[in-house]
Amino acid sequence: MPGSSKLINIEDVSGRVLIVDDDKSTRMVLRSLLSQQFDVETASSGEEALTICREREPDLIMLDVNMPGLDGYKTCCKLREFTDIPIVFVTASDAPDEHIKAFDAGGDDVIIKPVIKEILLRKTSLAIRRGHQTQSIQVEKDSFQNMAMNFLSVSGESGLLQQFIQSSLNCGDIRELGAKLIESIGNFSLDCSVLIREEDAPFILTSHGEPSEVEKTVLKQSVGMGRIFQFKRTLVVNYEHVSVIVNNMPMDESDKSGRVRDNIATLAEMTNSLCSIVLMRRTSHTLAEQFQIAMSTGYATVESLRETSQRAQVDTRILLQELVDNIENSYTWLGTSQSQEKTISATMYAAVDKILALLEAASVVSDNKLNEVISCLHNTSNKKADIDLF
């Protein structure tokens, strides 16, 4: 019900209480009343209480007001500089001004002497329970805050990986790709060196200028260290085309340290894949150029064959006509009769017609085949050009 209060079972609450009072008898009385339920420690001055609390904080401080040296108010103010544990003032004064001073100094409650056991136990239990609840809430708050910070950190790291992919996909030069890898690793506040194995000309890039001889040696021998190798603050990651050395890895075993290691390995793996793509593009470009040259040469050769075939047909017709003319011009000195000349000429023209018919048929077939080859070469060349544009 609203406004109702539920009494707590004070016996369920436990903890360590520090009693601070310059009067020995008061310390003994309070210890006697509290020790059956709580672990009790005592201090005879404000200075001693400060020393004890800096070494080991209790769950509650029960603080006298009037003490030589540091009084209760000053002691409470100094305690509040480094701790927020519950502080209950124990005073013989029931004046409101004194109680207000206790609260202003940082106190949580006031108990008036002479103390009543039931009130003392209940106020002590309530104060300790509130202190434990406050600590629990603070732990949960810190945990949620850490979760939020980790989420933001992971999101930022994912953004760096995505940025690397977007900026590197269209790289046509492996050296440029290596430079982008150096830049991305630098975004994690890491110092690194990268070995790129570019066919016959491997090269090294670093985030700090020229590589040292030690870095060169380690990078060249890094392949034998396995995929991922870490010794203290040095991390080595190896792939077919890429090796990475990070010189200042964080030493702690936190989730962030593990994520950084995974992110470096991911960047190296992506760079390795992109190197393969760049090399394939380069090989494809070279093959495409060679193919284009072969296409042009083949096209010219076929055209030359067509022209040669056409000239051969014309030359054959001319030669056959010259052969017929020469034979007919030979009739006079051969002494052949008119009848024989007609027979020879008829036979000769029939043979020439057959030869010309065969040449014509062969020419048609040859032209058709050559046209098919030329058309095929032309279409292939167009498709290659479309691919190049894509």
RALINGI-V515949 format. One record per backbone hydrogen bond with DSSP energy under -1.0 kcal/mol. CO is the residue of the C=O (numbers start at 1). NH is the residue of the N-H. Records with the same first field share a line. If there is no record, write none. Layout:
# RALINGI-V515949
CO=NH ; NH
This chain:
# RALINGI-V515949
1=4
8=10
9=12
10=13
15=39
16=59 ; 60
17=41
18=62
19=43
20=64
23=27
24=28
25=29
26=30
27=31
28=32
29=33
30=34
31=35
34=37 ; 38
39=17
41=19
43=21
45=49
46=50
47=51
48=52
49=53
50=54
51=55
52=56
60=18
61=88
62=20
63=90
65=72
71=75
72=76
73=77
74=78
75=79
76=80
79=82 ; 83
86=61
87=108 ; 109
88=63
89=111
91=113
95=99
96=100
97=101
98=102
99=103
100=104
101=105
102=107
103=106
109=89
111=91
116=120
117=121
118=122
119=123
120=124
121=125
122=126
123=127
124=128
125=129
126=130
127=131
128=132
129=133
130=134
131=135
132=136
133=137
134=138
135=139
136=140
137=141
138=142
139=143
140=144
141=145
142=146
143=147
144=148
145=149
146=150
147=151
148=152
149=153
150=154
151=155
152=156
153=157
154=158
155=159
156=160
157=161
158=162
159=163
160=164
161=165
162=166
163=167
164=168
165=169
168=171
173=177
174=178
175=179
176=180
177=181
178=182
179=183
180=184
181=185
182=186
183=187
185=188
186=189
191=247
192=207
193=245
194=205
195=243
196=198 ; 203
197=199
198=201
203=196
205=194
212=216
213=217
214=218
215=219
216=220
217=221
221=224
222=225
223=226
227=238
229=236
231=234
233=249
234=231
235=246
236=229
237=244
241=197
242=239
243=195
244=237
245=193
246=235
254=258
255=259
256=260
257=261
258=262
259=263
260=264
261=265
262=266
263=267
264=268
265=269
266=270
267=271
268=272
269=273
270=274
271=275
272=276
273=277
274=278
275=279
276=280
277=281
278=282
279=283
280=284
281=285
282=286
283=287
284=288
285=289
286=290
287=291
288=292
289=293
290=294
291=295
292=296
293=297
294=298
295=299
296=300
297=301
298=302
299=303
300=304
301=305
302=306
303=307
304=308
305=309
306=310
307=311
308=312
309=313
310=314
311=315
312=316
313=317
314=318
315=319
316=320
317=321
318=322
319=323
320=324
321=325
322=326
323=327
324=328
325=329
328=331
330=334
331=335 ; 336
337=341
338=342
339=343
340=344
341=345
342=346
343=347
344=348
345=349
346=350
347=351
348=352
349=353
350=354
351=355
352=356
353=357
354=358
355=359
356=360
357=361
358=362
359=363
360=364
361=365
362=366
363=367
364=368
365=369
366=370
367=371
368=372
369=373
370=374
371=375
372=376
373=377
374=378
375=379
376=380
377=381
378=382
379=383
380=384
381=385
382=386
383=387
384=388
385=389
386=390
